[in-house]
Amino acid sequence: MELNIIKESVEYVKSRLNFEPEIGVILGSGLGDMADTLEERVVIKYSEVPNLPVSTVHGHAGQFVVGKLGNKKVIMMQGRFHFYEGHKMNVLALPIYIMKYIGVKSLIVTNACGGANTSFVPGDLMIIKDHINFAGSNPLIGKNEEEIGPRFPDMSTAYDKEYIQLAKEVGTTLNMDLKEGTYMMFTGPTYETPAEVRMARILGADAVGMSTVPEVIAARHCGLRVLGISCITNMAAGILDQPLNHEEVIETSTKVKSKFISLVNDIIQKI
C-alpha cells in the first residue's frame, strides 16, 4: 500500500477527530452493537474516507465509530472488508494503517466463525492464539513502505501473549468459559466443505472463517499489538448434519453479544 494513499485517508479521518484513539477494535458479523456504547461518538462512514471501499455484507454497518469507553479512547470498525467481496488484499490493510497513523497502539480483532474443534459449541468465545493463512494471498505483496514496517515481518507472536493472558484473566473474573485456539482463513464466500474442515482440523485449526488474517498481518507489519477473539456461531460443515447459512451466524452472534461486549469492554479498560 503506497504511503501517499494511506496519508490521504489518515488526514481526512484526523480532520474529523478531536482526540487520538489509542485502541482499535474490529467488530465482526452481528457484533457491531458494541460501537453504540461509546460516549462522545464520532461516526465516519467508510464511503466518506478517501480510498476506502464500502462494506457490502449484511451485519456490517460500514463505518468507523470513535469515542470514549470509560477512560479509554477507542476507534471501532462497525463492519470490515473481505477478500471475497473482490477487494485486493492490500485494500484490507488500509483501515489498519489508518488506525496506526491516527494514534492506535493496540488492536482487538473479532470475527464470527465456524467451529472446527468438535469440543466447541455455537456461542463459545475463542481467544485466537495463532492463525493459518489459507487464502493464497497476503496484504503485504507488492512494494514495501519501510516507513510503515519491515519487508519481512515476524509473525511468530502475531497475537500478543500478554493480551492473551489478560483476556483469560478477564474471562475468569466474568465467569466465562473462554476457549483458545487457532483460526484458519479460507477465502469464502462459500462455506467450507466437510473435507476442507477435516483438512483444517488435521492442520491444527480450531475455527475457520473468511476474515481477520489480513488485518492481523497488517497490524503486525506496522507494529500494533494484537488480541483476537472469535465468536463460534456455528459448527463447521460435516460436524453436524445440517446446512450452513449467514442468518444462523447473525442469530448466534446476536445471542452472545452482551457476553462479548462485557468481555471486550473489561479487556479495554485493562489494556
N, C-alpha and C positions, 0 to 999 in steps of 0.2 A: 504494500500500500504506500503510495507516494506521500511524502511528508506534507507537501503543499495542499493536498486534498484533505488530509487529516486536520491541518491547521485551519483551513477554511471552515470546516464543520465545528471545530472547537471554538473558534471566535464567535460563531453565531450562538452556540449554547451558552458560552460565558456572558454574552451580552444580555441574556435573559435572567441571569442569576445575581443575587446579592450576597452570596457566600459560597465558599468552596466546599462541596461534599467530600467526605473522607472515606465513605464506604459505598460501594456499588452493589446492587442486588439485581439479578436477572430472574424474573418471575415466570415460571413455566405455565403450561396449559392449565387453566382453571384456578391458578393461584394468584391471579392479578389483583385480587381484592386487598392484598396487604398494602398496596400503594395508597389506598384510600384512608389508611390510618395515620398518614403523615400529617404533621402540622406545618403551617406556613407553606402550603403546597404551591409549587410552580409546575404547570403541565406544559410540556413541549412535544407537540406531535412530530413523529418521525418525518412526516411529509413536509414539515417546515424547515427541517435541518438540511442544509446543502449536502449533496452526495449520498444521503441515506435513502434507501428504498422504503417501501411501505409493507408492513406485515400483513399477510393475507389470510392467516389461519384463524378459524373460529376459536375463541378463548384467548386471543391475543389482541389487546386494545390498540397497540401500536403507538406508544408514546413513552417519553421519559417523564417521571414524576420526581421532582426534587423537593426535599423538605426536611423536617426535623422529627426524629424518633427518640423521645426522651431528650438526652443531651447530645445525641449524635446527629451529625449532618449526613444525609443519605441521598443518593440518586438511585431510583429504581427503574428498571425497564419493564413496563407493562406490555409484555409480548416481545418476541425476538424474531430474527430472520433465520430461515432454514435453507440448507443446501438444496433440498428438494423443491423449493419454490423457484429454482432456476437462477439463484444468485451465485456469483463466483465466490469461492471460498474466502478470498481476501475482503469481500464486502462484509462477511460475517464478523470480521475482526474490527471493522471501523468503529462500532459503538464502544468496544473495549478501549481502543486508543483514545476516543473522545473522553471517556471517563478518566483515563490515566492523566490526560493533559488538562483536565479541569480540577485535578487535585486528589482523585481517589487513590488510596493506598491498598485497600483490601477489597476483594470481590467475593460475594456469595452467589454462586450459580445454582439454580434449581431447575428441575425438569419433572415431567410426568413420563413414566416409562413402564416397560413390561418386565415382570419378574422372571428371570431365567433360573434362579435358585429355587428349587422346589420346596424349600422350607419357608419361603416368603408367602405372604397373603396380601391381597389387594387392600390398600390403606396403610401398609407399612411405610415408614420413612427410613431411607438408607443413606448413611454418610458415605460419600464416594471416597475410597482410599486410593484408587488408581483408575485408569481408563485404557481401553483398546480402541485405536482409530482404525475402523474397518471401512471408512468412507472412500478410500482410494485417492485421497487428495489431502492438502494441507494449506491452511490460510497463509503460510509464510512462503509459498512457492512464488518465485519471481525475484525482482531486485530487493535486496535488504537495505533498510534505512538504519544505519548504525546508531543514529541518534535515538531511535526507538528501542533497539535491542540488538543482541548479537546474531550473526548469521546462523549459528548452530546452538539454539537454546537448549539448556539441560532440562530434561523432563523427569529426572529421577525422583524428584519430590514435587510433582506438579500440584498436588493437594497438600497444603501446609499441615505438617504434623502437629504443631501447637494448636492450630484451629480445630483439627480433628479431635484432639483431646478435650479442648474447650467444649465442643459440641456434645461429646459424650457426657461430660460433667453436667452441662445444662440439661440434657435429656434425663439424666438420673435425678436431678433436682425436681424436674417436672413429672417424674414417674412415667417416662416414656420408654418403651422397649425399642430403642433405635437399632436398626440393622447396620451393617457395614459391609461394603463390597466393591467390586469392580464393575464399571459401566462400560458397555461396548456400543459404539456408534455405528449404525448402518445408515445408508443414505436416505432410505424411505423413497417415496411416500407410501409404498406398500408395507404392510406389517410383515415381519419375518415369517418364513415358512417353518414348520416343525423341524425340518432337517437343519435349517440355519440356527435355530435355537439350540439344538443338540450340539452343533459345532461350537456355538458361543460358550456353552457350558464346559465343553472339553477344553477350550482355550482359557478358561478361568473367569468368564463373565458371570456376574450375579444378576445383572439387569441389562436390558437392551433398549435403545432409543435412537432418535434421529437428530440430536442436537448436542449442545454442551461442549463437546470436544474441541471444535474450532475456537470457541470463546476462551476456553482454558489455555489452549496453546498460545493465543494472542496475549492473554493476561500474563502468562509466564514470560513471554517474549519481552514484554515491556516492564517486567519487574513487580507486578502485583502479587500479593499473597492471596491464595485461593482456598475457599471452602466450597465443597459441592454437596448438595442434598437432593436425593431423588425421592419422588413420591411414587410408590409402586401402585399403579392404578389398575392393573390387570395382570393376569399370568400370561406369559408369552405363549405363542402358538405351540400346540402339541402337548402342553402340560395338562390343560383341562380340555374336554371335548366340547368346545363352544367357539363360535366365530368372534372375531375382534372388531371393534368399531370405536370411532373417536368420541361418540356420545358417552360410552362407558368411561373413557378416560376423563372427560369433563365431570361426569357424575361422581366418580370416586374422589377426584381431587377436590371437588366442592365439599364432600362429606368430611374430609380431613383438614380442610383449610384452617379451621380455628386452632387445631393442634399444631399445624405447620407454622401459622403466624406466631403463636406463643413461643415456639422453639426458636425461630429466626429472630424475633424481637429480643429475646433474652440473650441470644448469642451476640447480637449487635451491641447491646449495652455493655458487654464484657470485652469486646474487641478493643 
